[in-house]
Structures are given as C-alpha cells and as structure tokens.
Amino acid sequence: MKTKDDFVEYARVAAPQLRRTAYLLCRDWDLAQDFTQTTLAKMYVHWERIVQRDNPHAYAKKVLLRAVVDHQRLRSSSETVVAELPETAVPGADTDLRITLIDALARIPYRDRAIVILRYWEDQSVEATADLLGVPAGTVKSQAARTLTRLRTMLGVDALAALSE
C-alpha cells in the first residue's frame, strides 16, 4: 500500500507541471499556484484510493481542470491580469514567439484553450483530452481544428509554422 510519504514524492515531481498547465489555462502564476495547491490538497486526502488506480497524474489533471473551471464559472476573483510583468525575461525570438502564442491563447474561449493546451502543448491524446474535459472525442477533434484555424488567423501562418519547427 502506498503511504503519505509516496504522496510527498509525487507532489514534488508533479507540482511544476501542474502549475505550468494551470498557468496556461488562467494566465496568472499566483492563481496557477493556488490551483496546484488545491489539486494536491484534494489528492492528499484521498491518496490511498487514488494510487489504487492506474494513473494518479491523470487524476491530478482532472482535479486541476475542475478547479480552473469552477473558478472561471464563479468569477469571484477581483484580481486582474496585467499586460506588463513586474520582472523581465531575457529577450529572445523564442521567448517573443511563446509570449505571442500565450497572448493569443488568452483571447480564445476557455474550453477551446483547454483543448489546444492539452492536445498540443501537453501532447495528450484525443481520448485523454476528451476524458479530462468530459466531452466526446469528436468534440475535441472538431474544436481543436477550429481553434487552430482561428489561431492561424490571429497569429498569421508564419508564426505557427515557426512553433512547429
């Protein structure tokens, strides 16, 4: 049987990826950290039951997505994401392109953003994405195609071609 010590190790390894996913969904590092902590806290309570399943990380992503969706639905937060970050990154073409893509993702609806992030950023299968979002696989395929077309229009084809290199 897995112990709580195993959870500590799992949380140490999984937290950075969960936080990155949360950030891509909400575009706020502090809020992403809150979502990550919420996810890990919920998992800790049920850890012994969770590890009996095949994939604790899939469970974690589902809990994380639900936390983000619940927050989006409630809109109880009065915090506003600002255009300029307080600290600056080292300039570079890849960084600029990445920021441009993240900005474009912020302008599309939440579910479309979640589909694109899970499918292409996190390299999830259509079936895994559908399971995480609780939608049919056909919805994931059609929404992904429409959203990529929309992103190509927003960014211009050259920017997306550079991303795939």
N, C-alpha and C positions, 0 to 999 in steps of 0.2 A: 504494500500500500504506500502511496506517495505521501510525504509529510509536508508540513508547512515550510520546512527548510527547502524543499524542492520548489515550492512556490516562490520563495525569495530569489532563487537562482533563475527561475523562469521570468520573473518580473525584471530582474537586472538585464537579461538578454532582450526581452520583448519590448520594454518600455520605449527605447529610442525609435523603433519602427512604428509603434502605435502612435507616438507623438507626431512623427512626420505625417502619417496618414491623417491624423486629426487636424494638423495644420493645413494640409492641402484641402480639407473639407471646409474649415472655418476661417482660415487666413489670419489667425491670431495665435501667436505662440503661447501666451499665457492661458488662453482658453483651451488650446490644444493640450497643455499640461493638465488642466483641470479635467478634461475628458479622459485623459490617460489615467489619472489618479482614480477617477470614478470607476473606470473599467477594471483596474487592478483591485480596487477595494471590493467590488462586486464579485470578482473572481476568487478573492481570498476567502470570502465567506463560504463559497461552495466548492473550494479547491478539490476536496477528496472526490466529489461527484464528477467534477469536470475532467479530471485526469483519467477517469474510467472510460471516457470517450476517446475516440481516435486522435483528435486534433485540438488541443487547447488553444492554439493560436487562431484557428477559425472561429472558435467560440469568442475569443477576445475581440476579434474584428467585428463580430456581430453585436457584442455589447457596446463597443465603441461607436458603431454606426447608429445604434439606437439612442445612445446618449446625445450624439450630434443632432439627430432628427428631432428628438424631444426638445432640445434647446431651440432649434430652428422653429419648431411648432409653437413653443411658448413665447418666444421673442421677449422674454422677461429681462434680458440684459440691456442695460442702457449704455454699455460700452460701445465705442465706435472705433473701427479700424481706420487708422490714418494712412495717408498716402506716403509720407516720409517716415522712415525708420530712424530711431534715435542714433543708432550706430551705423557705420557704413562698411560695406564689404569691399574686398579688394576688387577693383574693376577688371572686367574681362568679358570677352564676347560670349562665352558660355553662360556666365552669370547674367548678362543682359538678356540673353535669349530665354533663360529659365524664368527670370522675373517677368518678362513679357508674357510667357505662357501662363504663369501663375495668375497674372492680372486678367488674362483672357478667360481663364477658368472661373475666376470670381464673377464674371459677367454672365455666366450661363446658370440656368436653374439648378437647384441643389441636386436633384436626382440625376440629372444629366452629368453634372460634375462628378458625383459619386461613381457613376458607371465608368466614365472615362478614367478617373483616377485608379479605380480598382482594376479595370481591364488592361490599361496601357502603362500606367505608372508603377503599379504593384504587380503587373503581369499575372493577374488572376484569370482563370478560365471563364468562359461564358457561364458555365454551370455554377461555378463557385461564386461569381458575381451575383447571379440570379438568386442563389441561396442566401447570400449575405443581405441582399436588399429585399428579399421576399417578393420577387417578381418573376414572371416566366422568362425562360431563356430567350424566347423570341423578342420579348420587350428589350432585353439587354442588347441583342443584336441590332434591332432597328434603331433604338435610341443612340447607341454608340455610332452607328453610321451617320445619323442625322447630326449628332453633336460634332463629330469630326468634320463634317461638311461645313457646319457653322463656324467651327474654329478656323478652318482653312480660309473662310471668307474674312473672318475677323483679323487673322494674322497675315494673310497672304500666303500663297502656296510655298514660297521660298523659305519662310520661317519654319514651317512644319517639315519641309524636306531636310533642313539642317538638323532638326531634332532627331530624325530617324537615322542619321549617319553615325 
